[in-house]
Amino acid sequence: MARLNYHHLYYFWRVAKHGNLTETAARLHLSQSALSTQIKKLEASLGQPLFKRVGRQLELTESGRVALDYAEPIFNRGDELLATLREGRSAARQVVRIGAMATLSRNFQEGFIAPLMDRSDISLVLQSGRLDDLLGQLSTHRLDLVLSNTDLRSTAETPWRSRRIARQAVSVLGRPRDTPFRLPEDLADARVLLPGEHSEIRTAVDMYCEHWGLRPHILAEVDDMAMLRLMARDSDAVSIMPPVVVRDEIADGTLVEYAQLPNVHENFYAISVKRYFQNPLIAKLLARKPDELIRD
């Protein structure tokens, strides 16, 4: 069996880290053609393309991302070897890259990554952002998985793999009352705080109100659950959200859960793309039961 040429792997690692063939060649005191040849030899020995050219930029292929994940600890270990007697040994780590929508429940994110938090052999990258931006990184294999509360449908152009992995109840909440809150009657005249119009929760709430002929006064529509929590705490409005978002306020009596909205839930989805080299840690995270993913 042919052995891996670590000189070729090193050159690949430097280009993959820097992202520019010309500048990396200059730093290594090589010609661009010589550096390109070394990388092509590595690709030939692995039987996989490691880069693809997009315009004037080089982007890692899926195989390239896998190769980088292996190359990273290999060459970091060289630095560790020099520091071992002075600073102690540092173990190489597996890298897990997860993207999450900026508006996604922090409680859910924490519950999802909980099994990784106490492991010293794992380096976790948790990136928050807009769904479109995260999907762009997922498609170029810079993320292993994207967490969302919005479902996606696969098309020929965007073959996303979206699966629901958990859901939590949605309730009507507010300040303590002298009389019980009657659902749906009291919702008709209430001043209401709602999630933004693009959320699945909002769609389900609108359908509920339409079914009962309700037209509550919408005080505010808020995409960010953290902001919705603050507004619920500091106003006398009725709020519609998962009660776990305001669990501390419910515990200290600032807010009360009036009633759960029937058939209304916040759903959580794991979005991925088809990969030949799936990160095994992602598979283990997704294998858990839904109630293990929600921290009450």
C-alpha positions in Angstrom: 0.0 0.0 0.0 1.3 3.5 -0.9 2.2 5.7 2.0 0.8 9.2 2.5 3.3 11.9 1.5 3.3 14.3 4.4 5.1 17.0 2.4 2.2 17.0 0.0 -0.3 17.0 2.9 1.6 19.9 4.5 1.4 22.0 1.3 -2.4 21.3 1.1 -2.8 22.2 4.7 -1.2 25.6 4.3 -3.2 26.4 1.2 -6.5 25.3 2.8 -5.7 27.4 5.9 -4.8 30.5 3.9 -7.2 30.1 1.1 -5.0 31.5 -1.6 -2.5 29.5 -3.7 -0.4 32.4 -4.9 0.1 34.0 -1.5 0.8 30.6 0.1 3.4 29.8 -2.5 5.1 33.1 -1.7 5.2 32.3 2.0 6.6 28.9 1.3 9.2 30.3 -1.1 7.8 28.1 -3.9 6.5 28.9 -7.4 2.8 28.7 -7.8 3.1 25.9 -10.3 5.3 23.9 -8.0 2.9 24.2 -5.2 -0.1 23.3 -7.4 1.8 20.2 -8.7 2.4 19.0 -5.1 -1.3 19.3 -4.3 -2.3 17.6 -7.5 0.0 14.7 -6.5 -1.8 14.5 -3.2 -5.2 14.4 -4.9 -4.0 11.7 -7.2 -2.7 9.6 -4.3 -6.0 10.0 -2.4 -8.2 9.6 -5.5 -10.3 12.6 -4.5 -10.3 16.3 -5.6 -9.5 18.5 -2.6 -10.2 21.9 -4.1 -12.6 23.4 -6.6 -12.2 26.7 -8.3 -15.0 29.2 -7.9 -14.1 32.3 -9.9 -10.6 33.2 -8.7 -11.0 31.5 -5.4 -10.2 28.0 -4.3 -12.9 26.3 -2.2 -12.6 23.0 -0.4 -14.6 20.1 -1.7 -16.2 17.7 0.8 -13.1 15.5 0.5 -10.9 18.6 1.1 -12.8 19.4 4.3 -12.3 15.9 5.5 -8.6 16.1 4.6 -8.2 19.4 6.5 -9.9 17.9 9.6 -7.2 15.2 9.6 -4.3 17.5 8.6 -5.1 20.0 11.3 -4.3 17.8 14.3 -1.3 16.2 12.5 0.6 19.4 12.1 -0.6 20.9 15.3 1.0 17.9 17.0 4.3 19.1 15.7 3.9 22.3 17.7 2.7 20.3 20.7 5.8 18.1 20.5 8.0 21.1 20.9 6.0 22.4 23.9 5.3 19.0 25.6 8.2 19.2 28.2 7.5 22.8 29.0 3.7 22.9 29.0 2.4 19.4 29.1 0.7 17.3 26.5 -2.4 18.6 24.7 -4.6 16.0 23.0 -5.7 16.4 19.3 -9.3 17.2 19.0 -12.1 16.3 16.7 -13.9 19.3 15.2 -17.7 19.7 15.1 -19.1 22.7 13.3 -22.8 23.5 13.9 -24.7 26.5 12.7 -27.8 27.8 14.4 -30.3 30.5 13.4 -29.7 33.7 15.4 -33.3 33.6 16.6 -33.3 30.0 17.6 -34.0 29.1 21.3 -30.8 29.1 23.3 -32.3 26.5 25.6 -32.6 24.1 22.6 -29.1 24.9 21.4 -27.7 24.1 24.8 -29.6 20.9 25.1 -28.5 19.8 21.6 -24.8 20.3 22.2 -24.8 19.2 25.9 -23.2 15.7 25.2 -20.1 17.5 23.8 -19.6 20.0 26.5 -17.6 17.8 28.9 -15.4 16.1 26.3 -11.8 17.3 26.2 -11.2 15.6 22.8 -13.7 17.7 20.9 -13.4 21.3 19.6 -16.9 22.7 19.1 -17.6 25.6 16.7 -21.1 26.9 17.2 -22.0 29.7 14.7 -25.1 31.9 14.8 -26.4 33.8 11.8 -29.1 34.2 9.1 -30.4 31.0 7.7 -29.3 31.8 4.1 -25.8 32.5 5.2 -25.6 29.3 7.3 -26.9 27.2 4.4 -24.3 28.7 2.1 -21.6 27.5 4.5 -23.3 24.1 4.8 -23.3 23.6 1.0 -19.5 24.2 0.9 -19.0 21.8 3.9 -17.8 24.6 6.3 -20.6 23.5 8.6 -21.6 19.9 9.5 -25.2 20.8 10.4 -27.6 23.7 10.7 -30.2 23.9 13.4 -33.4 25.8 12.5 -37.0 26.3 13.6 -37.9 26.6 9.9 -38.4 23.6 7.7 -36.9 23.5 4.3 -38.0 21.6 1.2 -35.5 19.9 -1.0 -35.3 20.9 -4.7 -32.9 19.9 -7.5 -31.0 23.2 -7.0 -31.0 22.9 -3.2 -31.0 19.3 -2.1 -31.3 20.0 1.7 -32.0 17.2 4.1 -34.3 18.6 6.7 -35.7 16.5 9.5 -37.7 17.5 12.6 -35.8 16.4 15.7 -37.8 18.0 18.5 -40.7 20.3 19.4 -42.0 22.1 22.4 -45.4 23.4 23.4 -46.5 27.0 22.9 -48.6 28.8 25.6 -50.4 32.0 26.3 -48.6 33.7 29.2 -48.9 37.0 31.1 -48.9 38.7 34.5 -50.8 37.1 37.4 -54.6 37.7 37.1 -57.5 37.8 39.6 -59.6 35.7 37.3 -58.7 32.7 35.2 -57.8 33.4 31.6 -60.4 31.9 29.3 -59.2 30.4 26.0 -60.1 31.4 23.4 -62.6 34.1 24.6 -60.1 36.3 26.4 -57.7 36.2 23.6 -60.1 38.2 21.4 -59.6 41.5 23.2 -56.1 41.0 24.5 -53.0 43.1 23.6 -50.7 40.4 22.3 -46.9 39.9 21.8 -46.3 37.4 19.0 -43.3 35.8 17.2 -42.5 37.3 13.8 -44.7 36.5 10.8 -42.1 34.2 9.2 -42.0 31.7 12.1 -44.0 28.5 12.1 -45.4 29.4 15.5 -46.9 32.6 14.1 -48.5 30.7 11.2 -50.1 28.2 13.6 -51.3 31.0 15.9 -52.8 32.8 13.0 -54.7 29.7 11.9 -55.9 29.2 15.5 -57.3 32.8 15.6 -58.9 32.4 12.2 -60.6 29.2 13.3 -62.1 30.9 16.3 -62.8 34.2 14.6 -60.4 36.1 16.9 -58.7 39.4 16.1 -56.5 40.3 19.0 -54.6 43.6 19.1 -51.1 42.8 18.1 -48.8 45.0 20.3 -45.6 43.7 18.7 -44.2 41.0 16.5 -40.7 39.9 17.6 -38.4 37.4 15.8 -35.9 37.1 18.6 -37.1 34.9 21.5 -34.7 36.6 23.9 -36.2 40.0 23.1 -39.7 38.6 23.2 -38.9 37.3 26.7 -37.8 40.8 27.9 -41.0 42.4 26.5 -43.2 39.8 28.1 -41.5 40.4 31.4 -41.7 44.1 31.3 -45.2 44.7 29.9 -48.7 43.8 30.9 -49.4 42.3 27.5 -50.4 38.7 26.8 -47.5 36.8 25.2 -47.6 33.7 23.0 -44.4 31.7 23.1 -42.9 28.4 24.4 -43.0 28.7 28.2 -39.4 27.4 28.5 -38.3 30.8 27.1 -39.6 32.5 30.3 -39.0 29.6 32.7 -37.2 31.9 35.3 -40.1 34.5 35.2 -42.6 31.7 35.7 -40.6 30.3 38.6 -40.4 33.6 40.4 -44.1 34.4 39.7 -43.5 37.4 37.4 -45.4 35.6 34.6 -48.0 32.9 34.7 -48.8 30.2 32.0 -52.5 30.8 31.3 -53.0 27.9 28.9 -51.3 25.8 26.2 -52.5 26.5 22.7 -53.8 23.3 21.3 -51.9 21.9 18.3 -49.5 24.8 18.3 -45.8 23.9 18.7 -42.3 25.3 18.0 -40.6 22.7 15.8 -36.8 22.2 15.6 -35.1 20.9 12.5 -31.7 19.6 11.7 -30.6 20.5 8.1 -27.8 18.8 6.3 -26.6 17.9 2.8 -25.8 14.5 1.4 -22.2 13.7 2.3 -20.0 10.7 1.8 -18.0 11.4 4.9 -20.5 12.2 7.6 -19.1 13.4 10.9 -19.9 10.5 13.3 -20.4 12.9 16.2 -23.3 14.5 14.4 -25.0 11.1 13.9 -24.7 10.5 17.6 -26.3 13.9 18.4 -29.2 13.2 16.1 -29.8 9.7 17.4 -31.1 11.0 20.7 -34.8 11.2 21.7 -36.6 14.5 21.2 -37.1 15.0 25.0 -33.3 14.8 25.4 -32.9 17.9 23.2 -35.2 20.3 25.1 -33.9 21.6 28.5 -36.8 22.6 30.7 
